[in-house]
Amino acid sequence: MTQATIYSVPLVGPATPTVMAQRIDDNFDAIISGHSGSSRPSYAVAGMVWEDTSVAGTVTVKFYDGSDDIVLWSVNTSTNVVTWGNPQFASASFKLFNAAGTPRAAKFDNTAMTADRTLTMQDRDMTVGMVQLSKGAIPANAAVDLAVPSGVRRLKLLLSAFSTNGTSIPIVQLKTGGAAETSGYAGGIQIFTTSSNGGSFSVGFSLSTGNAAATVYHSTVELVLQDGNTWVATVSGGFSNQAGAAIGGGSKTLAGALDGIRLTTVGGTDVPDAGTYTLYAEY
């Protein structure tokens, strides 16, 4: 039994002990089963919470406000999945806690809002904000390869106090299928020192138009996925061995999905001899 036929007990006699016991038992059964049934209990009053079992395999918990049944949540009895009705948090902030281990919370704070705002989710997996993929001292390798996970839509490579042991221009190449692509880089870069000069990209996104072993770079290479496998690059930075700055931009269409980037030089043999890097990504 899930709903009482009569949700009350006799207040005046005569009533036999059996009738009283049956009525009380019916009421307790209704309470412990959440007043469940295929429709709202006939004895419902404003403020009652009851369980709607009209849909097979689903229990929907509803709050009766005196005129309407408001859905609080539903439970799929096969998958044990809980689906909330239309939750709204009447608070300037709220927290979501992880399910296990050391409690950690993601806090949402909207105290600065002066009007309703909409956060629209794109139809894809994503991570809010940029995440750090890797960092450290730049290895003394002619080709420094940095892995990029699938699903990344924006990359930012930061180079601090970076230099090489030769005169070949440092470049950043994109990788697909585990291999760096060495042609098809469009765009160019302009250098501003005591004079100005520019150059075009070709085998990679260049950090400069010329290089010396004494050149020290402080550069940012930002890559944004435009469409398909086409990446648009912005190159910017300065030099600490001389007064100057670099700014450039270009694009590169890969044969497949991006899975890494390579820091190398045009000649491919000079190696880094100083500097640190950090690689950030956004999904």
C-alpha positions, -999 to +999 in steps of 0.1 A: +000+000+000+014+034-009-014+059-003-039+058+025-075+053+015-085+076+043-056+097+058-070+102+093-081+083+124-115+083+140-118+112+164-151+100+179-165+066+185-177+041+181-146+026+164-133-009+171-096-015+179-093-033+146-106-002+126-082+021+146-053-002+140-060-006+103-064+032+098-032+039+117-013+012+098-025+027+064-013+061+074+021+048+085+024+029+052+016+061+033+042+081+052+071+056+049+064+051+011+064+089+004+027+089-004+037+074-037+011+068-064+003+075-100-015+107-091-015+132-062-031+118-030-067+128-025-058+140+010-029+162-001-027+197+014-004+226+006+031+217+017+030+180+011+058+162-007+048+131-025+062+106-051+047+103-085+051+067-100+030+072-131+060+067-154+074+032-153+109+030-140+109+065-127+100+080-093+094+118-094+093+137-061+069+166-062+059+194-038+023+204-037+018+241-031-020+239-029-026+242-066+004+229-085+027+199-082+063+213-084+090+188-095+119+186-071+138+157-086+133+123-102+151+090-098+156+064-126+152+032-107+172+012-133+202+035-135+200+052-101+205+085-119+190+115-101+176+144-123+169+177-106+138+196-116+145+234-120+170+242-093+176+278-085+200+289-057+186+319-038+221+329-026+249+352-038+272+322-039+271+284-037+295+255-037+297+221-054+316+195-035+335+165-048+320+131-040+349+114-024+383+118-008+394+151+009+364+175+005+371+202-021+345+227-034+340+247-065+325+280-054+303+301-077+302+337-066+278+361-083+279+390-058+292+414-084+263+409-108+238+437-112+215+419-137+208+384-149+236+369-170+237+339-192+265+313-194+261+294-227+277+260-230+291+250-264+282+215-277+316+200-268+337+190-238+355+220-224+375+232-195+368+267-180+399+288-183+434+278-194+452+249-178+490+243-176+501+214-197+538+216-189+566+239-177+603+238-169+638+245-182+640+244-220+659+212-229+692+215-248+677+196-278+677+206-314+640+198-314+620+204-282+587+185-285+557+194-263+527+171-263+492+186-268+461+165-257+431+161-281+403+187-278+425+217-273+413+248-290+438+274-278+475+271-268+499+297-253+536+290-252+556+313-230+593+316-233+614+334-207+651+343-211+654+319-241+685+317-262+703+293-285+739+285-292+739+295-328+726+319-354+696+300-368+662+317-362+641+300-336+607+288-348+576+269-335+562+241-357+529+223-353+527+185-351+501+160-363+503+123-362+534+126-341+554+145-368+562+182-372+550+198-404+578+217-420+561+238-447+530+258-454+532+284-426+517+317-439+522+351-424+552+370-411+569+389-383+582+424-379+611+433-356+616+468-341+650+476-327+672+506-337+657+499-371+627+479-384+627+449-406+603+421-414+602+386-427+577+359-439+570+326-422+578+295-442+590+264-423+574+275-389+563+305-369+595+326-364+604+344-332+625+369-351+640+378-385+676+371-374+694+355-346+727+355-328+740+334-299+737+365-277+700+371-285+678+365-255+640+361-262+610+368-240+583+356-263+547+344-264+533+322-292+495+319-291+477+294-313+439+294-318+420+268-337+400+286-364+382+258-381+389+222-389+427+218-386+436+254-393+454+272-366+460+310-364+492+322-346+501+354-329+538+359-320+549+387-297+579+394-275+609+414-267+647+410-262+668+415-231+701+417-249+690+448-268+661+473-269+636+458-293+603+440-298+587+415-322+552+411-334+538+388-360+509+366-371+501+338-394+482+305-399+488+269-407+464+242-419+475+207-407+469+174-425+453+161-393+445+170-357+471+188-337+489+166-312+520+186-303+542+216-310+580+218-316+604+245-306+634+243-330+653+265-354+652+270-392+684+251-396+673+224-372+707+219-355+712+247-330+701+239-294+688+260-266+713+270-240+691+290-216+655+297-207+623+284-193+590+276-208+553+272-198+526+257-221+490+265-214+459+251-231+422+258-233+396+233-244 
